[in-house]
Amino acid sequence: MTIYLDEYKTFDTTQELNYNISQHEKTHTSQLNATCRSVLRFIARYSVKYSGASHLKAQTIADALDVSDRTVRRVLKRLEALFIIKRIVRIRPKSGGHGANIIQILPFVSERLSEREVDVKACQATDKAADSEYEPLYKRDTYTYVLESAGERNNIPEVLHTVLSPFYRGANLRKYVGIVFRAKTPKIRLESHADEFKACISDCIRRYKNGSIVNLDGYMYAAVRKLSRNLFIGVV
């Protein structure tokens, strides 16, 4: 069963997934050789059911593409370094120990845009029918188990509650809390960069409300991830 992959989706539709793959390849033409492109496209084919997320072993990719396991691992490191994918270590629930990595294909972020901006075209590629703010993109997020059994105000970090609660309640509020935590670099603390995160999230919501973007979920994920990445680079 791989239903848990629904928690790690990064896109709403296959069209949006394909658009972002295309943008990654165009942007990194000189950095992605034929093997890199083959690995990326193989991952993409396995990331359709849960758009942007798959559960793959390096050896599985190697066998399918007839290359070495070492080559695949080297390619995965390069794709991570270019912020095209993110690997998440999964612990086996019964036996413990590391299982196959969850691989997320990340939204394309244009380096030509400002600090917190992402490529609006990627958001506009999303099927509007699946974009209702009343239809949660993520069925269960990192904090759902806690929030369902206690008051939202006491379980959501103050930074996020302050900026999100004026617009969202209940399931929608939990959804956007989950998106922020999935996009954020683990070593970056919200409390230490409260102003930056508030500004970033407020900007996303403002753009969504005035119609500048269509897909708030994907836009916010990419914007928070880029902000978090840049903050991390700045503190290392």
N, C-alpha and C positions, 0 to 999 in steps of 0.2 A: 504493500500500500504506500502510495506517495502523495496522499491527499494533503499532508502537511506542507507540500510545496506551494499550496495556495497562499500561505503566509508570506512567501518570498517573491511573489510576482512583482515585476517592475513595470509592466505594461498592461493596458486594458485589452488590446486586440492584437491579432497576428499582423495586421497591417502596420500597426505602430511598432511592433518588434522588428519587422522587416525594414521599415524606414530607418530606425536607429542603427541597425546593422550596416545599412548602406552608407549612412553618414559617418560611422566609425571608419569604414573602409576607405571612403573618399578622403577623410581628414588625415589618415595615417598611411597613405599610399606608399610612401618611401620606407615606412617602418614595418610593414606587414608583407612578408614574402608569401609565396604560394602555399607553403605549409601552414603558416599562420592563418591564412584565409580559409584553408580547408578545415582546420580545427575549429575556427570560429563558426563557420557555416554548419559544421556537424553539431556543435553545441546548440546552435539556433534551431536546427531541425528537431532536437529533443526538448526544446523549450517552448513548444507551441501550445501544448495542453494547458500548462501553467505559464502564461506568457512571460518569458524572460527568465524562468527558473527551471533547472534540471538537476538531476541527481546522477552524476556520471563519475566513473573511475577513469583515471588516466589510461589504464591498460585497455579499457573498453574502447576508448577513442583511438588508441594506438592500433589495436587489432582491426578496427573498421577502416582505418586509413592506410594500413600497411606501413606504419612507421614505428620507431622504437618508443618504448615507454619514456625513456630519457628525453627524446625529442619533444614529446607531448608536454612533459613537465616544464621543459624550457620555454615552450610556446605559451603555456598557461601563465608562467611568470611574466612574460613579456606583455601579454594581454592585460594582466593585472596592473603592471607598471604604467600602461597607457590608459588606465581607468576605463577599459572596455568591459571587463568582467570583474566580479568579486567572488572569491571562494570563501565559503563558510564551512568550518569544520563541524561535522555532525557526530554526536556521540551515540553509539548503539544503545537503545533504551533498555535492553535486557542484559546483554553481556558486558556492556561498557566498552571502552576503547573507541578509537576513531573509526568511523565508517567512511563511505565514499563522500567526498565533498559535495555540498550543494553549490552549484555554479549559477550566479546571477549575471545576466547581461544587463549592463547599466545603461541608463538613458544617455544619449549623446549630449555633451555640454560643449557649446562653441567657445573656444578660447578667445574668439574675437569680441565676445560680448563682455559686459562689465562683470564685476565680482560675483554678483548673485543672479545674473541673468542666464537663462538657458535657451536653447533653440526653440522658438515658438512654433515653428513648422512641425516639429515632432509632436507637439501637443495637439495641433490642429489635424493631424493625421488620424486621431482617435475617432472611432465611431461615436457620434453624438448620442445615439440611442443607448449606449452603455455608459454614458457619462453623467447620469443623474446623480446629484449630490445625496440623494436618498437611497442609492444603491451602493453599499460599501464595496470598495475594490478588494479590501482585505477582510476575509470573513472573520479571522481571529488574529489579533495582533499581540505583541509582547506583553501588553498590560491587561488584556481582556480578563484573564482569570482573577486578577486582583480587583479590577474595577467592578466586575459583576457582583462581588460580594461586599462591597464597601462604598462609601460616598465618594463621588468623583473628586470633589474638592480636596479630600485628604490623601488621595492616591495619585494624583497627577502632579508632576513637578510644577511649582508655582510659575516658572517661566512660561510653560506651555499653557497652563490654565488661564493665565492673564491674557495671552494673545489669541487663544482659540475660543474660549468660552463665550465671548460676546457674539460669536457667529454660529457655534455648533454645540449641540447637546447630545447626551446619550451615545448611541452607536456611532454617529458621525464624529463626535468629539474623540471617542476612543480610536476611531480609524485614523485620524490625523496625528494623534499622539503616537500611534504605531508606526506610521510612515516616517515621522521625524526620527524615531529611535532606530529604525532600520537603515535610514540614510546616514545617520550621524556616525562619525568615527568613534569607536568605543572609548578611546583615551581622552576625548574632548568632553569636558563636563559642561552641561547646559548652564549651571549656576555661575561658572567662571566666565562665560561669554554671553550673558543674558541679553545685553543690548543688541549684539550682533544677530542672535537667533530671533529675537522679537522683530527686528527690522526685516530680516529675511522672510519670515513667515507672513508678516503683515503685508509685505510687498507682493507676495504670491497671491494672497487673498484679494488685495486691491486690484491686481491685474485680472483676476478671475471675475470679480464683481463688475468691472467696467468693460468686460468682453474682450480684453486683449489676448486672453488665452482661453482655450476650451477645456482642456484636461487639467484640472487643479491637482489631482493626485500625482500624476507623472511629473508635472512642473515642480511641485513642492519637493518631491523626492530628489530630483536632480539639483534643485537650488540648494537644499539643505546639505546634500552630499558635497557639492562644490565648496560651499562655505566651510563645512567641517574639514574638508581636505586642506584648504588653504590655511585654516587656523592651526591644524596639526603641523603643517610644514613650518609655520611661523614659530611654534613653541618647541620644536625638536632641536 
